[in-house]
């Protein structure tokens, strides 16, 4: 059975794409077949994995009904890891989609026709518009990256309300998979204060693994590689492997 997980936070710069790419790559390294679907118009998933889109359809074509999802899947250099790229045209997708009665469900309809993957991960834009709602409706759960800096909890109320809306109003049984602290600098008192605050608010929903600020983690996308392929021994790579093992252990607990 395929597990479908959305990576979401309406706040930008918190490590959504980094988390999606590196959980995906870590799952693939652990023998899982993984599809990363990018619904963020910035399209950083493909570039961060060294994938040249070329003339291949993107998620924009899929959402508008111009191509099947299977036609938009590209291989990556990581065995077992595949990607459906986004494109700048997605900026207009919210306007194009909003008119359709089935607009929130387009991605779910496309994904339901796929099989053969152990995991499907969705990277989302820093907003709670129709694209993020599409991803949530195509998922079973949400992982929320929380940056270990000032205003870490800012905006989370709206995000949690969006999850509740999908669950209660749209009647889709989605859950919070977990919160992951990102960009953590253990040298600062602030990071520890933020960790305490997040754990106090969300308790056992916060993963034990913390993603540190790490030079190799920042460098990896410019080389078109996930950090475990770029610098396996780095703290960033080992942290994402640890986080992925947490996700897997909870799935089979």
Secondary structure, 3 states (H helix, E strand, C coil): CCEEEEECCCCCCCCHHHHHHHHHHHHHHCCCCEEEEECCCCCHHHHHCCCCCCCCCCHHHHHCCCCCHHHHEEECCCCCEEEECCCHHHHHHHHHHHCCCCHHHHHHHHHCCCCCCCEEEEECCCCCCHHHHHHHHCCCEEEEEEECCCCCCCCHHHHHHHHHHHHHCCCCCCEEEEEEEECECCCCHHHHHHHHHHHHHHHHHECCCCCECCHHHHHHHHHCCCHHHHCCCCHHHHHHHHHHHHHHHHHCC
